[in-house]
């Protein structure tokens, strides 16, 4: 009976040792599996962290690029605003230049009309000057002729005065007067006309009452 108990106990111990061995082996396998799972999870975690780090770096790079793009866009926007302002200023300047050109064109037209008027006035003045010069030349000729006529009249007047003085002196002389009376009795003179009177004076009398003095021979 005691031997049987020992055998049962030995079998129970053996069974327990087997159970412990199997359990320990299962625990080791589970531990290995868990360790492998932990290692795999750790590797996945590291890979995920690497991917997250790469993603963060990509996001940072993208953010930097986005910042650069925003800065470039802001710069472009500023340039566009400046260009629009410059374009508006240029348009205003073009408008002012067009207005100035229109004013200059109107002034040129006014100046053209004034130049045309001045040209016509100059032409009229030139004609008047030419007519005045012609009149002056004619007046000068008339003046020269008048001076010549005056000189002729003065010369004739002196001759007539001298002849009258001689005649008066003859009439003052009794003997000369008696001789002249005898001459008139022998050769009585007829009626004396105006032409005969002016004939001896070298003067031509026209129908309108004007006269022209003839230059004496040798004058």
BANU-581453 format. One line per 5 residues: number of its first residue (from 1); for each residue x, y negated, z negated of C-alpha. Coordinates in steps of 0.2 Angstrom, whole numbers, plus 5000, padded with zeros to 4 digits. Example, Ala and Ser with C-alpha at 12.3 -4.5 7.8 and 13.67 -1.06 7.14 Angstrom:
// BANU-581453
1) 5062 5022 4961 ~ 5068 5005 4964
This chain:
// BANU-581453
1) 5000 5000 5000 ~ 5014 4988 4996 ~ 5023 4993 5012 ~ 5007 4990 5021 ~ 5006 4973 5013
6) 5024 4969 5018 ~ 5020 4974 5036 ~ 5005 4964 5037 ~ 5014 4949 5029 ~ 5029 4952 5041
11) 5016 4953 5055 ~ 5008 4937 5049 ~ 5025 4928 5047 ~ 5029 4934 5065 ~ 5013 4928 5071
16) 5015 4912 5062 ~ 5033 4910 5069 ~ 5026 4914 5086 ~ 5013 4901 5084 ~ 5025 4888 5077
21) 5037 4892 5092 ~ 5023 4891 5104 ~ 5017 4875 5096 ~ 5034 4868 5095 ~ 5037 4873 5113
26) 5021 4865 5118 ~ 5025 4850 5107 ~ 5042 4849 5116 ~ 5034 4850 5133 ~ 5021 4837 5128
31) 5035 4827 5121 ~ 5045 4829 5137 ~ 5030 4825 5147 ~ 5026 4810 5136 ~ 5044 4805 5137
36) 5044 4807 5156 ~ 5027 4797 5156 ~ 5035 4784 5145 ~ 5050 4783 5157 ~ 5039 4782 5172
41) 5028 4769 5164 ~ 5044 4760 5159 ~ 5050 4761 5176 ~ 5034 4755 5183 ~ 5034 4741 5170
46) 5051 4736 5175 ~ 5046 4737 5193 ~ 5030 4727 5189 ~ 5040 4715 5180 ~ 5053 4714 5194
51) 5038 4712 5206 ~ 5031 4699 5194 ~ 5047 4690 5193 ~ 5049 4691 5212 ~ 5031 4685 5213
56) 5035 4671 5201 ~ 5050 4666 5211 ~ 5040 4667 5227 ~ 5027 4656 5218 ~ 5040 4644 5212
61) 5048 4644 5229 ~ 5030 4641 5237 ~ 5027 4628 5223 ~ 5043 4619 5227 ~ 5039 4620 5246
66) 5022 4614 5242 ~ 5029 4600 5232 ~ 5041 4596 5246 ~ 5026 4598 5259 ~ 5016 4586 5248
71) 5031 4574 5247 ~ 5033 4575 5265 ~ 5015 4573 5268 ~ 5015 4558 5256 ~ 5030 4551 5266
76) 5021 4554 5282 ~ 5005 4546 5275 ~ 5015 4531 5270 ~ 5024 4530 5287 ~ 5007 4532 5295
81) 5000 4518 5284 ~ 5015 4507 5288 ~ 5013 4512 5307 ~ 4994 4507 5306 ~ 4999 4491 5297
86) 5012 4487 5310 ~ 5000 4492 5324 ~ 4987 4480 5317 ~ 5000 4467 5316 ~ 5005 4470 5333
91) 4987 4470 5339 ~ 4985 4453 5330 ~ 5001 4446 5338 ~ 4995 4452 5355 ~ 4978 4444 5352
96) 4988 4428 5347 ~ 4999 4429 5362 ~ 4984 4432 5374 ~ 4976 4416 5366 ~ 4992 4407 5368
101) 4994 4413 5386 ~ 4976 4407 5390 ~ 4980 4390 5382 ~ 4996 4389 5392 ~ 4986 4394 5408
106) 4973 4381 5404 ~ 4988 4368 5401 ~ 4996 4374 5417 ~ 4980 4371 5427 ~ 4978 4354 5419
111) 4996 4350 5423 ~ 4993 4356 5441 ~ 4978 4345 5443 ~ 4988 4330 5435 ~ 5003 4334 5447
116) 4991 4334 5461 ~ 4984 4318 5456 ~ 5001 4311 5453 ~ 5006 4317 5470 ~ 4991 4309 5478
121) 4995 4293 5469 ~ 5013 4294 5474 ~ 5008 4296 5492 ~ 4996 4282 5491 ~ 5009 4271 5482
126) 5021 4276 5496 ~ 5009 4271 5509 ~ 5006 4255 5500 ~ 5025 4252 5498 ~ 5027 4255 5517
131) 5012 4243 5520 ~ 5020 4231 5508 ~ 5037 4233 5516 ~ 5029 4230 5533 ~ 5019 4215 5527
136) 5035 4209 5519 ~ 5045 4211 5535 ~ 5031 4202 5545 ~ 5030 4189 5532 ~ 5049 4187 5533
141) 5048 4186 5551 ~ 5034 4173 5549 ~ 5045 4164 5537 ~ 5060 4164 5548 ~ 5049 4158 5562
146) 5042 4145 5551 ~ 5059 4139 5545 ~ 5064 4139 5563 ~ 5048 4129 5568 ~ 5052 4117 5553
151) 5069 4115 5559 ~ 5063 4111 5576 ~ 5050 4099 5569 ~ 5063 4091 5559 ~ 5074 4089 5574
156) 5060 4083 5584 ~ 5054 4071 5571 ~ 5072 4064 5570 ~ 5071 4062 5589 ~ 5054 4054 5588
161) 5059 4042 5574 ~ 5075 4037 5584 ~ 5064 4035 5600 ~ 5051 4025 5590 ~ 5065 4014 5582
166) 5072 4011 5599 ~ 5055 4007 5606 ~ 5052 3995 5591 ~ 5068 3987 5594 ~ 5064 3985 5612
171) 5047 3977 5608 ~ 5056 3966 5596 ~ 5067 3959 5610 ~ 5057 3946 5620 ~ 5067 3950 5636
176) 5065 3969 5634 ~ 5046 3966 5632 ~ 5045 3955 5647 ~ 5054 3967 5657 ~ 5042 3981 5651
181) 5027 3971 5656 ~ 5034 3968 5673 ~ 5037 3986 5675 ~ 5019 3990 5670 ~ 5012 3977 5682
186) 5021 3985 5696 ~ 5018 4003 5691 ~ 5003 4004 5680 ~ 5001 4020 5670 ~ 4984 4030 5671
191) 4975 4038 5657 ~ 4986 4049 5646 ~ 4980 4067 5641 ~ 4984 4077 5625 ~ 4994 4089 5636
196) 5004 4074 5642 ~ 5007 4068 5625 ~ 5013 4084 5618 ~ 5022 4089 5633 ~ 5036 4077 5629
201) 5037 4084 5611 ~ 5040 4102 5616 ~ 5025 4108 5607 ~ 5012 4120 5613 ~ 4995 4117 5605
206) 4983 4132 5605 ~ 4964 4132 5606 ~ 4962 4136 5588 ~ 4971 4120 5583 ~ 4988 4129 5579
211) 5004 4124 5587 ~ 5020 4131 5591 ~ 5036 4121 5593 ~ 5047 4125 5608 ~ 5065 4126 5604
216) 5074 4112 5614 ~ 5088 4116 5626 ~ 5104 4119 5617 ~ 5097 4121 5600
